[in-house]
């Protein structure tokens, strides 16, 4: 106990000293502040986040060798990135939308509809179509809600602004809020339904596939430029955004608004409806067969060997914006990204720099708090989409 206390005191001193450092020099892991974490890891903040470019000789070496290694690791952890051949029987034509209401609003048309995410599961959405701005095709944005509100809330947060400026917007929510037979993340009933049907397919990976289905639907619309689709999410859906940026190439520009990027910091990535750290899966090739054993293979060393800087790096060369709400503190953000999130951003940016596109990854650290909107939050995502979905076309 004395050793742990000493480590914590030293960690706090180091963290305080680092506060004054230039943000570009931050490379340390986040201190674990979540009391519910299965891996408390005292002293994690004393260790640097592993570099992804060390030993990488060139951009070509990254693309052909290092990047596939990282993709393989996370695919094994997640179970799969898309349905297996046997799973495909559950997925039909996403274009078979059921429209229930159409309303004309100031600057856009609001369509309420349901889409067949699975053959026996229709999910609800709002489709916002620009009005009086020509025939398009327009850039499009998928906008998901957070844990508490329903699927219509992103219209107020971001959708109306985007639609009135020439974007098609599809507002939705993660399946863990509203899945088959009324299941949800509460009591993990959505996760159980997912496992019953698909086996080892972690909820975060299912969210990626759902977003890809939504992008497929958008590409079927004559009003949408299928080469210019973005994603924005806050809190719960910001977590989804991190994985969508990494594994859904349909999205050229992604905004994650306060996901708390550190895998083991102040929030609940360990929850069964996200990454399900402690459940044993036979397909995981470690002695303990858990996600935690993959993320943290060296239990004798504080801090995880694998973290979300790897996923931000996988998004390259597509554009990614991380927005944090607690730029006023070192590690008191809870669900918010704070000063310690710079380390994960900086490690990912090393990959973007290697590829010659450092400007395509951004971190807007605000003091607006854990909110979907704010005086510093709004200009950040607005300018990001205006640049990367309107003014510049990404490959």
N, C-alpha and C positions, 0 to 999 in steps of 0.2 A: 504493500500500500504506500509506503514511503517513497518507493521508486516512481510509482505512478504519479503521486502528488508532485514530486520534484519535476517530472517531465511536463506536467500540466503547467506548473509555475513558469518553467523555462519557456514553454510554448507561448504562454501569454505574453512574456517579456519580449520574445522574438516577434510575435505578431504586432505588438505595440510599436516596436522599433521599425517594423517594415511599413507601417502605415504612412510614414513620411517618404518612403521610397517612390521613385518614379514608377508609374504603373507598368511600363514596358519591361521592368526588371523582375516583376513578380512571377515566380515559377513554383511556389510552394502549394501543397495540398491544403484543402480546407480543414479546419478543426471540426471534429464531430460534435455537433451541438444537439442533434436529435436524440432525445432520451429513449425513443423507441427503436433505435438502430440495433440490429443484432450484432454489429461489429463496432464497439465503442472506440477502439483504436486510439487510445491516448498518445499524444505525441505525433499524430499524423501530419500536423502542420509544420513540423520540423523537417519534413522530407519533401524533396522536389518531385513534381509530376514528371514521369519519364518522358524523354524526348522521343518524337516519332521520326525525326530526320537524322538522328545519330546513326552513322554507318550507311546512310542512303547517298549514293553517288551522284544522282541526277534526278530530274523530273521523270525521266523514262524509267529509272530504277524504282521510283515511288509507284508509278502506275503499273508496272509489270510484276514487281516483286513484293514491296512492302504493303501496298494497299490491299492486294488480294489476301495477304496473311491476316490483316486486321478484319477484313470482311468475313473470312472463314471463322475466325475466333467468335465474332459476334453472332454469326449465323448459328453456330453450335450452341451458344448461350441461349439464344432466342428460340431455338428449336427449328424454325424455318422462317423464311421471309415471305413466302407465298404458299398457297395451298399445294399440297402434294397431288399427284395424279388421282389418288383415291378421293381426295377432298373436293375435287372440281365439280362433282355432281351436285354440290350445294350452291353453286354459283351460276347464275343465268345472265340474261341480257340486262345490263345496268341501264340501258336507255328506256326501259319500260316504266317511265315515270307515271305516277298517278297524281294529277293536278286537282287540288281541292278548292283553290281560291286564287283570283287574280285581282290586284288592286293597282290603280294608277296613283302614284304619289309624286311629290315635287322632285323632278329630275330623274325619276326611275320608275320602273314597273316592278311590283312586288308579287311574286308567284309563290304560293305555298304548295309544296308537293312532297310526295314520298317516293323513295328510290329502293329497289330490291337489292340491298347489300348482300343478302343471301336469298335463296329462292323462297324461303319461308320466313324471311325477316325484312320488313320494310322499315326504313328509317326516315324521320321527318326532317325537312329542310325548308329554308327560304331561298329562292333564287331571285336576285336583284339584277334587273336589266337596265342599262343606261337608256334614257329617253331624250329625244331631241338633240342627240349628239352624233348623228349619222348612223350608218348601218353596221359599222364595225368592219372586220372582226376586232374585238376589244381584248385587252389583257384580262385575265380572270384571277380571282383570289378565293381560295377555300378558307373560311373563317370559323373556327370552332370555339365553343363556349368553355367556361371553366366548370368547377365542380357543382356549384349551387344553382346558377340560372339554367333556363332551358335553351333550346337551340336557336331561339329568336333573338337572344340578347346581343350577339355580335353585329346585328343590324345597327343597333344604337352605338356600340363601341367604335366600329370601323366601317361597317358596310355602307351606310348611307353616304358617308364622306367619299368612299371609293366609287360607288355607283354614280354619284353626281359628277364625278370627274372622269368617267369613261372606262370603268372597270365592271365586268360581270362579277358578281359575288354570290357564292354559295355558302350560306351559314349552316352549321351543323354541330354535332357533338360526338364525343367518344362513345363507342358501344358500351363501355363500362357504366355509363349513366342510364342506358335504356336498351337492353338486349332482349333476346328471345324470352317469351313467356313472362315478361315483366321483371326479368332479373336485372341486377345492377351491381355496383361495387359494394353496396351494403351487404354485409355478411358474406361477401365474395361470391354471391350467387352467379354473377356474370362470368367470373373466372371459372367456376365449376361447369357452367354450360359450355364454355369454350373448350375446356379439356375433354368433356364428355364426347364432343363431336370431333375435335381435331387433334387430341393428344397434346404433345409438347409443342405448343405454339403460344409463347408468352403474350399477355395482353398488349404490351408495347408493340410487338410485331404485328399483331392483328390490327392495331390502330393504323399502322403504316399501310397495310393492304386495303383497309377501308378508304383511306385517303386516296390511294391510287385508283380505286373504283370511282371515287368522286371526280377525280381528274379525267378519267375515261368518259364519264358522263358529260363533263364540260366540253371535252373535245368533240363530242357529237353535235354540239350546238353551233349553228351557223354564225351566231354572234360572237363566238370565242375564237381567239387566235391560240391554237393548241400549243404553240411554241412559247407562249408567255403566260404561264400559270404559276401563281405563288400561293403560299400558305401562311396564315397567322394564327397563333394560339396564345392564350394566357393561362398561367398556373397549370392546371391539369393538362390542358391542350398545348401549353408550351412544352411540357414534357414530351408529348406526342410529336411536337414540331422538331425536336432534336433528332428523333429517330426517322421522321419523314425526310428531313434534310439529308440524312446519311444514306437512306435506302430507297428513296422514291425519286428517281431522276426526272420524272415528269415536272417536278416543281423546281423552277429556275431561281426562285428567290423565297427564302423562308425567314419568318420572324418568330422567335421564341421569347415571349414576354414573361419574364420572371419564372423560369422553370426550377431555379436553384440548380445550376449546372453540375455541381459536384455530386457524384454518385452517393457518397457517404458524408454528408455535411449536416445541414439543418432540416432537411425535408425527408419525405417518406418513399424514396425510390424502392425501398425494400418491400413495400406492401405487396400482397398477393395479386392485386389488380394492376400492378405495374411490372415489376421484375421478379417478384416471387422468390426472394433470395434463398429461403431455407427449405423449400420443398425439394425432395429428391426426384430427379428425372433419370431414368435408365440410359438415355441417350447422351448424357453429359459425361465426358471421358476423364473424370477425376475420381479419386478414391471416395470422396463424400457425395459426388454426383449432384452438387447444388450449384446454383448461380453464384452464391457467395464464394464457394471454393474456386470458381473460375476467376472472379474479379480480384480475389485476394489470395493467390496461391502461396505466398510466403507469409505465413501467420506470425513469424518471428520478427518481421519488420513492420513497424507502424505505417499505415497508409496502404491504399490499394495500388496494385501494379497496373490495373486497367481502369480507365475512367472515361468520362464523356468528352474529353478533348479528342479522343480517337474518333468519335462520331462526328464532331464538328469538322475534323480533318477530312473525313470521308465525303463530306458535302462538296469539297473543292473539286472543280473550279466554279461550281455554282455559288450563288450569293447567299450569305447567312448573316442575320442580325440577331444578336443577343441583347436584350434589354433587361437591366436590373433596377430594382426599386430602392435599394438601400446603399447608396453611395456615401452615406454619412457614417458608416461604421465598418468595423473590421470583420466581425463574425457574429453579429447579432441579427442577421437578416431573417432567420427562420426560413420561411418559404421563399424569401427574396434572394436574388443574387446581390452580393455585396462586394466589398473590396477584394476579398479572397478569390472571387471568381476570375479576376484578372489572370491568375496563373493558368487556368484551363484555356482561356481565350488565347493567351500568348503562345502556348504550346501548339494549338491548332493553327495559329497564324503563321508559325514557322513553315508549315506545309504549304499554305497559300503563297508564302513568299518563295518557297522552292519552285512552285509552279508558275511564278511570275505574275500572280494576281492578288497581292496582299490587300488591295482596296476592296476586294469582294467579301471580306469578313470584317464585321464591325461589332463593337461592344459599346452600347450607350448606357452608361451607369448613371442613373438619376437619383434624386432624393424624393421621388413621388410616392414611394411606398408600394405595397403589393396590390396594385390596381391595374385595370385594363387601359385606363386613360390618365393623363396628367399633363401639366404644362411642359415637361421635358419629354415625356413618353410619346405624345402625339406627333411632334415634329420629326422624331426619329423614325417611326415606321412609315410616316407619310413620305418623307424624302427618300427613304429606302426603296419603296415601291415605285415612286415616280422615276427614280434613276434606273432600277434594275428590271422593271417590267415595261416601262414606257420608253425611256430615252436610249437605253442600251440593250441590245439583244445578246443573250448568252447562248453558247453552243449547246 
